[in-house]
Amino acid sequence: MLNLNNSLIYKSKNAYDYALAVLAFFIPIIPKGLPLVILGTAILGMLYYVIAYRKVGRKKKDYVFLPYNLLKDGFSNILKNRNTHLVMVCFFFYYLLSVLYSEDKEEAWKGVLLKSSFLYFPILFSLTKWDVGKTRRIFNSYILGCFTNLILSYVFVFIDNESALTFGDFNHSSLSFSFHPSYIAMYVNVAIIFNSILLFESSINESKIIVKLRWLLQILFSVFVIMLSSKSGLLTWFLSTGALLAYLIIEKGQVLKTIIVFLTLSLLFLFTFKNLSIIGVRMDRMVNTLVKAEYKNTEGRYNSTGSRVGIWSNSFDVVKSHPILGVGIGDGKHALMNKYKEVGMDQFYELKHNSHNQFLDTGLAIGGLGILVLLLMLFFGFINYGSVSILIIGLMGIVVGNLLVESMLERQGGVVFVTWLLALLVSVRPVLKTLK
């Protein structure tokens, strides 16, 4: 009977561990509805535990109050550990508090629901006991999800195109089948870092075939990011590959391998940049816009870079008018729309553009204090990782770089990913620190 009991409990915990891996796989694939998948998985997981507890003869109170006990244990672990998970939860409750001084309550509650991943991911991961095996499984599942997105992106170009295909059909939004190109590029750049950790850490022993497959993935991911032709994606690709090179030379002392990787990546970039991507044209436009300060085209409409400059300027003006607490989670966008209307930026008013900068969007909603909490959360979430610290700093560069040019936490595809990544990294930090 004892062996049966242990087997049932083990299967329950094993199912939970694999559910986390499945979640990691779907994050770079499903653009909407992922919170419902997470909620459904959590409910099924608790039911599985209830059934297991009943079969092993546990007392009724042990499984009837299981959801309450799990929440209590989760919050207890978060308070006891006092790490970035606690800052994430405080960040969520700060947004929740801003509902009180938001005029548009309906929009405010929608915003709170969107930000709820700052609450449930810390709780979810604080209840998990991590080891190298689980960490590796999560990383591999996420990498596989990114590779699946890559394959589907190319496949959908063939499916959606009714005429003869050209290289131009494999660029930017045409290549991104489910997310905005900037989001996909961010996901894949993170996969490059995860893949690097598994590839170069000597304490993770893998077969020669797996090592070769990982090198192939590094090449495929890099080509994909460049072909996506996202300016932020390209800039953060330089950060991810730069972190990889710095890690090899500083931590591993592998000069020859660093030179080989650098030359390979350089040749790969030059070939893809010249022959398969339109990013060069987009970068030229951005530089010309900034140098010449010509933010509008001949028709009087703002170009891509000019749009951001104009939006950032007006967003900052609104933040300055409510510097401490902001205008509330429900009224941030309304305040920005009113500013557009006031200064005659009808193009942005009609399209209802957000700040295209998460720090400004946070400032609009919950003020300078909110920006400070966000900065603290990002800083402490990406430091103190032992030998892989350089690679994790590369991850911070990828996330922060995207937050600077996109309101990532105002869209489900951004907020779920960023909170998942932060909560995961903080949870597996002790494991990563043991790697050599």
N, C-alpha and C positions, 0 to 999 in steps of 0.2 A: 504493500500500500504506500509506503514511504517513497519508493522509487517512482510509482505512478504519480504521486503528488509532485515530486521534484520535476518529473518530465512535463507535466501540464504547465507548471509555473515557468519552466525553461522555454517551452513553446510560446507561451504568451509574451515573454520578454523578447524572444527571437523575432516574433511577428512584429512587435513594436519597432525593433531595430531596423528591420527590412522596410517597414513603412516609412521611416525617416529617409532611407535610401531612395525609395520610390518618389518621395516628395522632392528630393534633390534632383532627380532625373527630370521631373516635370516642370521645375521652375523656369528653365530657359526655353520651354516649349509652349506652355499654356499662357496666353496673354491675359485672359479674363476668367474669373470663376475659381481661381486657385484657392482663395480662402474657404469656399464651400467644400472643395476637395479636402482641405486640411481639417475643417470641422467634421465632415463626414468620417474621415479616417480616425479622428480622435474619439468620436462616438462609438464607432465599431471596435476600436481598441479597448475602450472601457468595458463594452459589452463582453469582449473576449476575456478580459480579466475577471469580470463578474462570474462568467460561466466557469472559468478555471477555479476561482476561489470557492464556488459552491461545490464543485466536484471534489475538491481536496478537503472539504469539511470545515472550512473557515466559518467563524461566527457570522451571523447575518449582518451585524453592524459593520463588519469589515468590508462587505461589498455593497451594502445599501448606501453607505456614506463614502464610497470610493471617490466620486468626483470631488466632493468637499475635501476629503483627505489629500487628494492629489494637488488641488489648488493650495491648500494650507502648506503642504510640503514644498511646493514650488516657490511660494512667497517666502517661506522660511529659509530655503536655500539661497534665494536672491539676497535677502537681508543679511544672512550669515556671511556670504562670500564678499559682499560689498564691492562688486566689480562693475563693469560696464553694463551688465544686465540691469542693475539697479538704476543706472542713469537712463537707460532706455525706458524702463517703467515710469520713472519720474517725468520723462519727456512726454509720454502718453498722457499722464494725469495732468500735466501742464496744459496740453491741448484740451483735455476734457474740462478743466477749470475755465478755459476761455469761452466755453459755451455760455457761461453766466453773463458775459458782457457782449455777446454777439446778438445783433438784432435779428438776423436771419437764422432762426433756430433750426429750420429744416436742413439748410445747407450746413449748419454747424454739426448736426448729428451725422450727416453723410461724411463729413470730414473726420469726425471721431471714429466712425466705423472703418474708414480707409486707413487711419493710423493705428488701428487695433493690433496690427502685427508687432508694434513696439511692446505690446503687452503679452501676446500669446507665445511668441517665439522664445523670449527669455524664460517663461514658465516651462515651455515644452523642453527646451534644452537643459534647463537646470535640473530636470528630473531624470536626466540620462547619465549613466556612468560610461565614460569614454575610455577607450583604449586604442592602440594603433590599428587594430583590425577594423573597428567601427569607423574610425576617422578615414582610413583608406577606402572603405566601402562607400562612404558619403562622397568623398572626392571623386572616386571613379564613376559613381552614378551621375554626378553633376557633369563631369567631362563627357560621359556618354550622351547625356541630354543635349549638350552643346553640339556634339558631333551629329546627333539626329537632326537637330535644327539645321545644321549646315547642309546635310543631304536633302532634307525637305525643301530648303530654300532653292537649291539648284533644280530639283525636280519640278517645283511649281513654276519656275521660269519656263520650262519646256511645256508644261500643261497649259499655262495661261497665254502663251504666245501662239497666235494662229498663222503668222507669216514666217519668213525665213529669219532665223536667229542670227544676231550679231553680238559682238562683245559688249556693246552698249546695253543689251538686255540683261546683262549680268552685273548691274551696278546699282548702288544706292537703294532706293525704295523698291525697285523692280526685283532685287535679289532677296529682300527681307520679306518673308511670307507672312509673318505673324506679329512682329514687333517693329517699332521704328528702328532704322539702321543704327542709331546711336545706342539704343538699348541692347541690341544683339551684339554689337561690337564690344560693349562693356562686359556682357556675359562671357563672351569668348576670350577676351583678354584675361578675365579672372580664371578661366579654364586653363589658359597657358601657364599661369602661376601655379595653380593646383598641380598641373601635370609636371611642372618643373620640380616641385617638392617631392613628388613620388619618383621622379626620374633620377634625381641627384643625391637623395639622402641614402647613405650607405647602409643604414640600419633597416631600410625597406628592401629586402632581397627579392628581385624579380628575374624571370628567365630572360634570355637574350632576345627571344621573339617579342616579348612584352616591351622590352626596352626599345627595340626597333619600331614597334607600333607607336610608342610614345613620341619618338622623334618624328615619325610620319605625321602624327597629329599636330605637333608643333608647327610643321610646315603648312599643313592644310588650314589650320586655324589662322596662321599669319596671312596667307593668301586671301582667305575669306574676309578678314577684317579690312585689308587694303581694298578689296573689290567692293566692299560695302560703301566705300567712299564717304564715310562719316568723318568730319574734321575732328570731332572729339574722340572718335574711335581710333583714328590714326595717331593722334597725340598720345593717347593712353596706351596704344600699342608700343610706342617708343618707351613709355614708362615701364611696361611689363617686360619687354625684352632688355631694357637697360638694367632693370633689377636682376634679371637672370644673369646677365654678363657680370654685373658687380658681385653677385653671389658666388659665381664660379671663380673669379679671380681673388676675392677677399676672403671668403669663408673656406673655399676648397683649395685655393692655391694652384688651380689647374690652368696654367698659362697657355699651353698649347691648345687645350680644348676650348678655352675662351677665344683664342684667335680664330680657330676653325668655326666656332658658332657665330662669331662676329662677321666673318667673311661670308658665311652661308646666308645669314640673315640680310646682310647688305646686298648681296647679289639677288636674293629673293625679292627684296623690297624694290630694287631698281627695275627688275624685269616686270614685276606686277604693276608697279606704279606707272611705268611707261606704256605697257601693252594692254593691261586688263582693267585699269581703274580710271575714273574721271576725277579722282581726288585732287590731282594736280591742278586742274582747271578751277575747282572750288577753292583750293588754297590760294591760288593767284588772285581770285576775286576778293577773298577775305583780306589779303595783304594790301591790294590796291585800295580797297574801301577804307582801311585803317590809315594808310599812308596819306591818301588824298582827301580823307574825310568826306568822301562822296557817298552818302548813305542812301541815296535814292537813285532809281534808274531814270531813263529819259521820259517815262510816263508819269513820273512823280511819285511812284510807289517805292517803299523801302525794300532794299535787297536783304538777303539773309543776314549778313553781318550787321548791316545798318539797323535791321529790325531789333536785334539784341541790344545794340548800343542805346537805341531810343527807349526800349522797354526797361532796361536796367536803370537808366537815368530817371525815368518817371517812377519806377518802383522804389528807388532810393529816396525820392522826394516824399513819397507816402510814408515810408518807414520813419523818416526824420520827423514827420508830424505826429507820430505815435511811438516814440523811441523805446519805451520801457516794456509795456504790456501788449503793444500792437492793437489792432482793432477787433480781434476775436477770430476764431477759426471759421466762422460762418460769413464774415464780412470782408476778409482780406481781398478776395477777387473783386468784390463790389467796389471797394475803395479804389482799386487799380483801374477798373472800368470808368469810374467817375473822373479819375485823373486823365485818362485818355481823352474823354469827352471834353474836359476842361481845356486841354492844350491843342485840341483839334486833330488828334491822331485817330481819325475815323477808321482807318484800315485795321488797326489793332482792336478798336472798340467793337467793330462788326464781327471780327473773328474771335473775340473774347480770349485773347492771348494772356497766359499767366506770365510770371516774371522771367521764365526761362533761366532761373537761378534759384536753387533751393534755399540758399541763405537769405535771399531777399524775400522769398515767399514765406519762409518761417518768420522773418521780421515783420511782415505784413500781418500775420495771424497772431503771433504771441510776442512780438517785440524783440528788443536787444537781449533780454534775458533768455529768450528762447534760442536765439542764435548762439549765445554763450553755451547753453546746455548741449546744443547740437555739436559745437566744436569740441567740447570736452568729451562727448560720447565718441566722436570720430578719433580723437587723439588717443584716448586711453584704450580704445578698442583695437588699435593696431600697433601697440608697442609691447616689448618684453616677450619675445618669442624664441629666445635662444639662438641657435645657429641659423634658423630660417627667418630671422628678423628682417633681413634685407628684402627677401621676397614678400614678406607681409607688408613692409613699408611700400613696396610696389603696388600691392593691393589697395593700400590707403590712397596712393596717388591716382589709381584708376577710379575709385569711388569719389574722392574729393573733386577730381578733374571733371567728372560728369555732373556732380552737384553744382559746379560753378557755371555750367552752360545749359543745364536742363533742370526743371523742377521735378526731380526724380521721385520725391516723396508725395507728389500730388497725383500720381498715377499708380494704379495697382501694379503694373509691371515693374515699376521702380521701387515703390515702398516695400513690397513683399520681398523683392530680391535683396535690397540693402539691409533690411532688418534680419532676414534669414542669414545673410553672410556675417553680419556683426555678431549675432547671437551664437552662430556656429563657431566662429573663430575664438570668441571668448571662452566657450565651453571646452574646445579642444586645445587651448593654449598649453595646459600642463603636458598633454601628449606631444605636441609639437616641440616643446622645450627639451624633451628627452631624445629627439632625433639627432643623429650624428652624420 
